Structures are given as C-alpha cells and as structure tokens.
Amino acid sequence: MSVKTKAPRVDLTDPIFRWVSFAAATLLLVVLASLIGLLLVGGWPALSKFGFDFFLKFKECPVGQGPICIDTPWNPVTDNYSATAPILGTIITSFIALVFALPIAIGIAVFLTQFCPQRIAQPLSTAVELLAGIPSIVYGMWGLFVFAPWFAKTIQTPLLIAASQSPDSFLAKLVAGVPNGANLFTASIILAIMILPYMAAVFRELFRSIPAQVREAAFGVGATPFEVVTAVIIPYVQKGMIGVVMLGLGRALGETMAVTFIIGNSHKFPKSLFDSSSTLASTIANEFAEAADIHRSALIALGLVLFLITFTVLAIARWLLSSQRY
C-alpha cells in the first residue's frame, strides 16, 4: 500500500515578514549613518578651523594662578568658539543629578515592591509613572519660577552669608556665585527630579520580576528585610540595574529645555556649584535659530560631541553588562 504524502504548505507571509524585518533594520542603520554624516559635514568647518582647541583649549594663567589654565571662549562676534564649557556643564550636571536620583529611585522601588500595602502601592506606582511622563519644559518652568527663587532665598543666600565669614575657606569657594537660584547646582536638582520617576518605575519592574520564592527563602533562613534587599534582591537584578542607571544618565545628558531655563547659560568655566554654566543641548537650543556660517557649524559640532558622549556612555553600559554574570 502506497502512502500519500502532502506537499509542503507554502506560506507566502514568511518571506514577506523576513524582508520587512530586514528593511526595518537596514532603515535604522541608514538613518544612524545619515545622522552621523550630517553632523560631521555640518560641523567640519568649525572642527577644521579650531582643531583640538574646540574640545579643550588652554591659555596662560595670570601671575600666581599656575602655569596653565583652561580657556572657554564662545564669542559669536569674533567667531571664536570652544566646547569646553558646555562639555563640562553637561557632564557635571548629569553626574550630580544621577548621584541624587539613584538612591532615592532605588528606595522608592524597594518600598513599592517590598513594604507598601497593595491598596496603596498601585496608586503610588501610577503617580510615579505620571511624573515620568511630564514634559521637560514644565519642569523647567517650575524650576525657574518656583524652585530657583526658593533655593536662592532659603539655601544659597544663607550659605553665602556663612561663607563670607571665612572668604578663603573651601565652603566659600564651593558656594561662590550670584544668589539668583539659576546655576549649575539647581539645574542638576531639576535633572534629578526629572530622571527620578523614570528610574524608579523601571527599578520597580525589575524588583517585581524577582520570583517570590527567592525572597521567601531569604526570609526563611532568618534574613532581615534590609539583608533581603541588599544581599538578595539587588544582586539578583544587578545587571538590569546597570542598564537603568545608564539610561537615566543618557536622558540627563541629552536634556534641553529644563536645563536651558535654570542653568544660567554662561560659557565661562564653572568655579563653584553655584556658578552659571551651560550644556551642549542648552547652547544649541539657545543659539541655533540666530546662528550662521561658522557659528552654526560650531553648534552642529556641539551636537556631534553630544552624540559621541552619549555613544560612549552606551558603550560603557554594554561593556559593564557583558562583564557581569548572573
């Protein structure tokens, strides 16, 4: 008896799906390459004119201040530009924001997943997610009209008065500046408030992904809640936590409007936490509309620098993730 075999069914959707997926991945690479090419072509006149001085420029120091000082020129009148001050402002504000936001975000996530009653945890989680979705310009306006005046009156002015008693002390150098509330430190606080709910929401999801049996086993052997969090929960998701930290840092690096409102937008070298400064994104936002020729090229070059910094952060994140083991 012969056995009849059915011909294999031809699914026409499979090759179409493969080609659509390939086209989507290729389109992403083309867009990325086009973006890099646009930044290189647009920023090349400024990069070729100023060379390495565009990234870091030195000058002779006044007598008694050392052999070499950092110069931070940004003068559209004389067409003399350097990205040193915006680069420093971007890195400093992002780092301070991350230092403030990271422990608080972890604390919020731990409370919502470990200690908060269920009937309260859900409304609080929703509130955190809503805070993460507020537009950055709203944070900037709140910082300019509410937080900056309060900070200047309540914190900055008393610190300046206390530091004036010892003008050569470390505190006096740390808090020197105009007491108007618009400075490097307040911009960092606004950035921390912005990235805090985003990081807390992702940390919460990471902690919720841990199997209940893992926590119960730790409690079963007599571990305290603190020991469960520090010795079980955090090590269990440490790889994901590195990714969250880097994502939060990436958002802080690229933030524009909120920082523009509150940082003071000065291109001088910041000598204290309360000095006015600028970031790469805020400089581009402030000046691009009126820029032309070499000025516009310098701003596009700032965009290229910001892209390289963000790429470096992501590369470090990938390296850290690849070096971790479960």
Stockholm file with secondary structure:
# STOCKHOLM 1.0

chainA/1-326         MSVKTKAPRVDLTDPIFRWVSFAAATLLLVVLASLIGLLLVGGWPALSKFGFDFFLKFKECPVGQGPICIDTPWNPVTDNYSATAPILGTIITSFIALVFALPIAIGIAVFLTQFCPQRIAQPLSTAVELLAGIPSIVYGMWGLFVFAPWFAKTIQTPLLIAASQSPDSFLAKLVAGVPNGANLFTASIILAIMILPYMAAVFRELFRSIPAQVREAAFGVGATPFEVVTAVIIPYVQKGMIGVVMLGLGRALGETMAVTFIIGNSHKFPKSLFDSSSTLASTIANEFAEAADIHRSALIALGLVLFLITFTVLAIARWLLSSQRY
#=GR chainA/1-326 SS CCCCCCCCCCCTHHHHHHHHHHHHHHHHHHHHHHHHHHHHHHHHHHHHHHGGGGTCEEEECCTTSCSEEEECCEETTTTEECSHHHHHHHHHHHHHHHHHHHHHHHHHHHIIIIISCHHHHHHHHHHHHHHHTSCHHHHHHHIIIIIHHHHIIIIIHHHHHHHTTSTTSHHHHHSCSCSSSCSHHHHHHHHHHHHHHHHHHHHHHHHHTSCHHHHHHHHHTTCCHHHHIIIIIHHHTHHHHHHHHHHHHHHHHHCCHHHHHHSBCCCSCCCSTTSCBCCHHHHHHHHGGGCCTHHHHHHHHHHHHHHHHHHHHHHHHHHHHHHCCC
#=GC SS_cons         CCCCCCCCCCCTHHHHHHHHHHHHHHHHHHHHHHHHHHHHHHHHHHHHHHGGGGTCEEEECCTTSCSEEEECCEETTTTEECSHHHHHHHHHHHHHHHHHHHHHHHHHHHIIIIISCHHHHHHHHHHHHHHHTSCHHHHHHHIIIIIHHHHIIIIIHHHHHHHTTSTTSHHHHHSCSCSSSCSHHHHHHHHHHHHHHHHHHHHHHHHHTSCHHHHHHHHHTTCCHHHHIIIIIHHHTHHHHHHHHHHHHHHHHHCCHHHHHHSBCCCSCCCSTTSCBCCHHHHHHHHGGGCCTHHHHHHHHHHHHHHHHHHHHHHHHHHHHHHCCC
//
